[in-house]
């Protein structure tokens, strides 16, 4: 599998992996893959995911001197049944990877606050290829990752809905 980008050495690289949905049978494979990339000190704590029956969710955080988000995203995207996000940042900004089986992988650079960034070449390309206002809006939304956000939002809110339902009882 081809890497999305090469790792670079920087100080204070922080990352967060959120696996929104993983079939039960893949959990040990994911554990092994993440431990292989980040080290054996990283342990995923799996919890049942209520949005898709028979699936689980997990997350972990890390801090290193080497960027690992691209390597993690490249590894995890080979399992087509996962829904995940990997965000990594340093003192200059960072990058965000999102994956869904339906949409594939999406990568965007982020600023220090985590907001998505588009560069001049991306903007010029959008303006050249889109002929009307609606096309421009759709292209910007896609490049910023809106379809991935919509797809992953059902998983992001699942834990909150469970807490709300329990609180109402």
Backbone torsions as a table, in degrees:
resi	resn	phi	psi	omega
1	UNK	NA	133.4	-179.2
2	UNK	-75.6	137.0	178.0
3	UNK	-71.8	147.1	177.8
4	UNK	-76.5	-32.7	174.3
5	UNK	-161.8	161.5	-179.4
6	UNK	-87.0	145.5	179.7
7	UNK	-70.6	145.5	174.9
8	UNK	-122.4	157.0	-179.1
9	UNK	-94.1	122.9	178.0
10	UNK	-142.1	164.5	177.0
11	UNK	-96.4	143.2	174.1
12	UNK	67.7	43.4	175.9
13	UNK	-83.3	124.2	179.9
14	UNK	-115.0	140.8	-178.9
15	UNK	-141.1	156.6	176.7
16	UNK	-136.8	127.9	173.5
17	UNK	-110.1	128.5	174.4
18	UNK	-124.5	114.0	173.6
19	UNK	-96.7	109.6	-176.2
20	UNK	-78.0	-32.6	-177.8
21	UNK	-155.0	128.8	-179.4
22	UNK	-144.4	128.5	175.2
23	UNK	-60.5	147.6	-177.1
24	UNK	-53.5	-41.4	-175.9
25	UNK	-65.3	-20.4	-177.8
26	UNK	-93.6	-8.2	-173.5
27	UNK	-56.6	-47.1	-178.1
28	UNK	-66.4	-35.5	177.4
29	UNK	-64.6	-41.0	178.5
30	UNK	-66.4	-43.7	177.0
31	UNK	-54.8	-47.7	-178.1
32	UNK	-64.0	-45.1	-177.8
33	UNK	-63.1	-44.0	-179.2
34	UNK	-67.7	-41.9	177.3
35	UNK	-62.7	-35.5	179.3
36	UNK	-66.6	-34.4	-178.7
37	UNK	-85.3	-46.7	-172.6
38	UNK	-98.5	-13.1	-177.1
39	UNK	107.1	156.5	-174.2
40	UNK	-70.7	-10.2	179.8
41	UNK	-73.9	-15.1	178.6
42	UNK	-86.1	121.6	179.0
43	UNK	-122.4	125.7	175.4
44	UNK	-85.4	131.9	176.2
45	UNK	-102.6	105.0	-175.2
46	UNK	-82.2	137.7	175.5
47	UNK	-130.4	150.8	179.5
48	UNK	-62.9	135.9	177.3
49	UNK	-100.1	121.7	-174.0
50	UNK	-88.9	-9.3	-179.4
51	UNK	-73.9	-44.7	176.6
52	UNK	-115.9	119.3	-177.9
53	UNK	-59.0	138.4	177.3
54	UNK	79.6	10.1	179.6
55	UNK	-114.9	165.3	-176.2
56	UNK	-130.6	160.3	177.8
57	UNK	-127.4	155.3	178.6
58	UNK	-160.6	161.3	174.4
59	UNK	-150.7	159.6	175.9
60	UNK	-154.3	159.5	177.4
61	UNK	-124.7	154.2	176.8
62	UNK	-149.1	162.5	175.3
63	UNK	-142.4	121.9	-179.0
64	UNK	-142.3	-174.8	174.2
65	UNK	-102.5	-0.9	-176.5
66	UNK	-123.7	133.7	177.1
67	UNK	-69.1	130.7	-176.5
68	UNK	-125.7	-7.1	-174.1
69	UNK	-58.5	-44.6	-178.8
70	UNK	-63.2	-40.5	179.2
71	UNK	-65.6	-42.3	178.3
72	UNK	-63.5	-47.6	-179.4
73	UNK	-62.2	-41.7	178.6
74	UNK	-62.3	-39.5	179.8
75	UNK	-70.0	-47.9	-175.3
76	UNK	-69.8	-30.1	-178.0
77	UNK	-68.1	-14.3	178.0
78	UNK	-72.0	-17.0	173.4
79	UNK	-97.8	104.7	-169.2
80	UNK	-72.7	-5.5	-176.8
81	UNK	-97.4	5.8	-177.4
82	UNK	-92.5	152.0	167.2
83	UNK	-122.4	121.0	-177.1
84	UNK	-151.9	165.5	173.2
85	UNK	-136.6	140.8	173.5
86	UNK	-129.5	122.1	178.3
87	UNK	-123.0	136.0	-179.3
88	UNK	-137.5	141.5	-179.8
89	UNK	-145.2	157.0	174.6
90	UNK	-140.2	-163.1	-176.6
91	UNK	-68.7	-12.6	-177.8
92	UNK	-109.0	2.6	-174.5
93	UNK	122.0	-149.3	-179.8
94	UNK	-177.7	-155.9	177.9
95	UNK	-146.8	155.3	-178.1
96	UNK	-128.8	129.1	175.1
97	UNK	-114.5	135.9	176.1
98	UNK	-131.1	145.3	-179.5
99	UNK	-141.8	135.5	168.3
100	UNK	-135.4	150.0	179.4
101	UNK	-59.7	-34.8	-177.4
102	UNK	-75.0	-38.3	-173.2
103	UNK	-101.2	-17.9	-175.8
104	UNK	82.7	-152.1	-174.8
105	UNK	-101.2	147.2	176.6
106	UNK	-132.3	136.1	178.1
107	UNK	-127.8	136.7	176.3
108	UNK	-144.3	143.4	173.7
109	UNK	-77.3	150.8	-179.5
110	UNK	-128.2	155.6	174.8
111	UNK	-88.9	-173.0	-176.3
112	UNK	-64.0	-25.1	178.8
113	UNK	-89.7	-3.5	179.9
114	UNK	94.0	2.4	179.0
115	UNK	-74.3	142.6	-179.4
116	UNK	-69.5	143.2	-180.0
117	UNK	-121.7	139.8	171.0
118	UNK	-115.5	138.8	-179.9
119	UNK	-90.2	173.4	-176.0
120	UNK	-59.5	-40.7	180.0
121	UNK	-64.2	-40.5	178.2
122	UNK	-63.8	-43.8	-179.6
123	UNK	-64.5	-46.0	178.9
124	UNK	-61.2	-39.7	178.3
125	UNK	-63.3	-42.9	177.7
126	UNK	-61.1	-44.8	-177.8
127	UNK	-68.2	-31.9	178.2
128	UNK	-72.1	-37.9	-172.7
129	UNK	-91.2	-19.7	-178.4
130	UNK	-97.2	133.6	-173.3
131	UNK	-99.6	-16.9	-178.8
132	UNK	-138.3	172.5	-176.4
133	UNK	-61.7	-42.5	179.5
134	UNK	-62.6	-40.3	177.7
135	UNK	-62.9	-40.4	178.1
136	UNK	-64.5	-44.5	178.9
137	UNK	-60.5	-45.6	179.9
138	UNK	-63.3	-42.0	-179.5
139	UNK	-65.8	-42.2	176.9
140	UNK	-62.8	-44.9	179.8
141	UNK	-59.6	-43.5	-179.8
142	UNK	-65.5	-44.8	-179.6
143	UNK	-65.9	-29.7	176.9
144	UNK	-82.7	-12.3	175.7
145	UNK	97.6	18.0	-178.1
146	UNK	-57.7	-42.4	178.4
147	UNK	-61.4	-36.1	178.4
148	UNK	-69.3	-40.9	176.9
149	UNK	-59.7	-45.3	179.4
150	UNK	-60.8	-42.0	-179.1
151	UNK	-68.0	-38.4	-177.0
152	UNK	-84.7	-18.1	-178.9
153	UNK	-58.9	-34.1	179.8
154	UNK	-63.8	-28.4	177.7
155	UNK	-84.1	-38.0	-179.0
156	UNK	-60.3	-39.2	-177.8
157	UNK	-84.7	-5.3	-175.4
158	UNK	-61.5	-43.6	-179.5
159	UNK	-65.7	-37.1	179.2
160	UNK	-67.2	-41.4	179.0
161	UNK	-62.8	-39.6	178.5
162	UNK	-63.6	-42.7	178.7
163	UNK	-64.6	-40.9	179.9
164	UNK	-63.6	-43.9	-179.3
165	UNK	-64.3	-42.6	179.0
166	UNK	-65.0	-38.7	179.8
167	UNK	-65.4	-35.0	-178.7
168	UNK	-69.1	-23.7	179.4
169	UNK	-74.7	NA	NA
